[in-house]
Amino acid sequence: MLKKPRIPTEHQEQTLFVKWFEIQFPTVRLFAIPNGIRTNFKQALKAKREGMKSGVPDIYIPQWKLWVEMKRTKSSNTSPEQKDWHYYLVEHCNDTVIVAKGCDEAVNKVMEFMS
């Protein structure tokens, strides 16, 4: 029986994107928002008390006021909390938010943003 090809995880896609970005734009800084990190209950509660918010996009590029929401290439949707944050960041902060299904789409959308 043939096995279906495995869909890369969001982590794998984001890791590839960050590597590409840091090579392509070595003087531009970005950072990840670790909202989706798996941890124990005590650490999750501590992070929430420190201000972690569900739905904040995965990556921020401050110099460009650009947020990147990474998704898997298949079987991945934007949650209501994410949509709410995207709206807030665009409407109230004048930032740009891109949602990308996979590294390739993220690369294309960043290059489109730059032009």
Secondary structure, 3 states (H helix, E strand, C coil): CCCCCCCCCHHHHHHHHHHHHHHHCCCCCCEECCCCCCCCHHHHHHHHHCCCCCCCCCEEEHHHCEEEEEECCCCCCCCHHHHHHHHHHHHHHCCEEEEEECHHHHHHHHHHHHC
